Every structure is written in C-alpha cells, then in structure tokens.
Amino acid sequence: MEWFNVGRIVNTHGIRGEVRILSTTDFEEKRFAVGQKLAAFKKDDKKPTWVTIETVRRHKNFILLTFEGMDNINLVEPFKEGMLKVTKDQMTDDLLEENEYFFHEIIGCTVVSEEGETIGVIKDILQTGANDVWVVKGAKKEHYIPYIEDIVKDIDVDEQKIVVHVMEGLL
C-alpha cells in the first residue's frame, strides 16, 4: 500500500490524550477535521493504527488532536515522534482546485524548456506563501523555479513532464 505523510506527531500535550502535530499537508482543514480517519505510525513501526479524530484545535504553529477512544496520555504516548498518513485512495481530486496538483504528482517530474532542453528533475517543493517554488536537480546544479503562470506552461503528470518558459535569469 502506498502511504502519504500528512503530519508528524511531535509530542503529547497535557494529560487528556492530545497530541501535537506538525502539519505536512496543504489540506489541513480537510485532513485534520473531526471524524477524519488517519493511519498513525509509531516511530520505527511499519504497521499503522487507524485512528479517528475526535477534537482538533490550533495552538501556535501546531495542530492539537485527540483520537476517539484515546482520552489519556498513556494511550497516545507511544505515538510520539510518529507519523500520520493517508492512503492513495484518500487523495481525492475534490481537494484540488484548477491548476493544483498533489506534491507527489509534481516531485519526480522532468522539467524541460519550451525548446525541448532538459533542465532537470523536481526533487522538492518549497512553500513560500506567495507561490510554491520547485527545487529542480539539474546535471550540474540545482535550479529554483517558481510555480507561476508566466514560467510554467504545461504540466503532464501522466507523462511526468513539465514545460517551462526560461526567462532571463531563471537558470
């Protein structure tokens, strides 16, 4: 089964079973909604424990969650430093708006110029607030390509190919 990280359990919070989550998803309001089912992986564990979110609230840079049936620190302590994940089936297109893609669809794509010259492969995505920036590993160095309409001309996730307009100073 293919898993996708949506959050890291960094610690417990209080004694009533709350866990402190550092989000790794663009869809926090949907992934961390009351009633949502997630796979909780304990640190160094290969098999998940399926949990259902009972409560959710924000605290500073973290999301605080409780899971149904786990209302005590002793029940959630083993999940500390673990991961919350979803399956590929839970990655539905209704989460995306037009011209939006999941990170796993973009990472690994080959980036080519409009002239057909290969620039490199996308290794990471940086979220800057204004727009995402793709980290592209080229033959000799890394390139940082902003995901904006003026630069990105075509995305074909099936072919894992992205065509960009190379503006002066981009590479």
C-alpha positions in Angstrom: 0.0 0.0 0.0 1.2 3.5 -0.8 1.2 6.0 2.1 1.4 9.8 2.1 2.5 11.8 5.1 0.1 14.5 6.4 1.6 15.2 9.8 4.3 14.4 12.3 3.4 13.7 15.9 6.0 15.8 17.7 4.8 15.3 21.2 1.8 14.9 23.6 0.0 17.9 25.0 -1.4 17.7 28.5 -2.8 14.5 30.2 -6.1 14.1 28.3 -4.7 12.4 25.2 -4.0 15.4 23.0 -1.1 15.1 20.5 0.8 17.9 19.0 1.0 17.7 15.2 3.3 19.5 12.8 1.4 19.5 9.5 2.9 18.4 6.3 -0.2 18.8 4.1 -1.7 21.6 2.1 -5.2 20.5 3.2 -5.1 20.9 6.9 -8.8 21.8 7.3 -9.8 18.6 5.5 -7.1 16.2 6.7 -7.5 17.2 10.3 -11.3 17.5 10.6 -13.4 15.9 13.3 -14.3 12.4 12.1 -11.4 12.0 9.7 -9.7 8.6 9.7 -5.9 8.6 9.6 -3.2 6.0 9.8 -1.0 6.6 12.8 2.5 5.1 12.6 4.5 4.8 15.7 8.2 5.6 15.4 10.0 2.9 13.5 6.7 0.9 13.0 5.7 -0.5 9.6 2.0 -1.2 10.5 -0.4 1.6 11.2 -3.0 2.0 13.9 -6.1 3.6 12.4 -7.4 6.5 14.4 -10.4 8.8 14.1 -10.0 12.5 15.0 -12.3 13.4 17.9 -11.2 17.0 18.5 -9.0 19.5 16.8 -7.6 22.9 17.6 -4.7 25.2 16.7 -2.0 26.1 19.2 0.8 28.3 18.0 2.4 26.5 14.9 0.9 23.2 15.8 -2.4 21.4 15.5 -3.6 19.6 18.6 -5.7 16.5 18.1 -7.4 13.9 20.2 -8.4 10.5 18.8 -11.6 8.6 19.6 -11.1 6.2 22.5 -7.7 7.6 23.4 -8.5 10.1 26.2 -5.4 9.6 28.3 -1.7 10.5 27.9 -0.7 6.8 28.4 -2.7 5.8 25.3 -1.1 8.4 23.0 2.5 8.4 24.4 3.6 5.5 22.1 2.8 7.6 19.0 5.2 10.4 20.0 7.7 11.1 17.1 5.4 9.0 14.8 3.7 10.0 11.6 0.1 10.5 10.5 -0.5 9.2 6.9 -3.3 8.7 4.4 -3.6 6.1 1.6 -3.6 7.0 -2.1 -7.4 6.3 -2.1 -7.8 9.2 0.4 -6.0 11.6 -2.0 -9.1 12.6 -3.9 -9.2 15.3 -6.6 -12.0 17.1 -4.9 -9.3 18.6 -2.6 -7.7 20.3 -5.6 -8.7 23.4 -7.5 -8.0 24.1 -11.1 -4.2 24.0 -11.9 -3.4 22.5 -8.5 -1.6 19.2 -8.0 -0.5 17.0 -5.2 3.1 17.3 -4.2 3.7 13.6 -5.1 2.4 14.2 -8.6 5.0 17.0 -9.2 8.0 15.6 -7.4 9.9 13.4 -9.8 8.7 15.1 -12.9 11.2 16.1 -15.6 11.4 19.8 -16.4 12.1 20.9 -19.9 12.3 24.2 -21.6 9.9 25.2 -24.4 12.8 24.5 -26.8 12.9 20.8 -25.5 16.1 21.2 -23.5 16.1 19.1 -20.3 16.6 21.3 -17.2 16.4 18.5 -14.5 14.0 16.6 -12.2 11.9 18.1 -9.4 13.3 16.9 -6.0 11.4 19.1 -3.6 8.7 21.9 -3.3 9.2 24.9 -1.1 6.2 26.7 0.1 6.9 30.4 0.3 3.4 31.8 0.9 3.1 33.7 -2.3 3.7 30.7 -4.6 5.4 27.3 -4.5 9.0 27.1 -5.7 10.2 23.8 -7.3 13.7 22.6 -6.5 15.0 21.1 -9.7 18.1 19.0 -9.7 20.0 19.7 -12.9 23.1 18.0 -14.3 25.4 20.5 -12.7 23.4 22.4 -10.1 20.0 23.0 -8.5 17.5 25.4 -10.0 14.7 27.1 -8.2 11.6 27.5 -10.4 8.6 29.4 -9.2 5.2 27.8 -9.9 3.7 30.8 -11.7 1.7 31.2 -14.9 4.5 33.2 -16.7 7.0 30.4 -16.2 5.1 27.1 -16.1 3.5 26.5 -19.4 2.4 22.8 -19.3 2.1 20.1 -16.7 1.5 16.5 -17.8 1.6 14.4 -14.6 0.8 11.2 -16.5 4.0 11.6 -18.6 5.8 13.2 -15.7 6.9 16.1 -17.8 6.7 19.9 -17.2 7.4 22.5 -19.8 8.6 25.9 -18.6 9.4 29.2 -20.2 13.0 30.0 -19.4 13.1 33.8 -18.6 16.4 35.6 -18.4 18.0 34.9 -15.0 15.8 31.9 -14.2 18.6 29.3 -14.6 
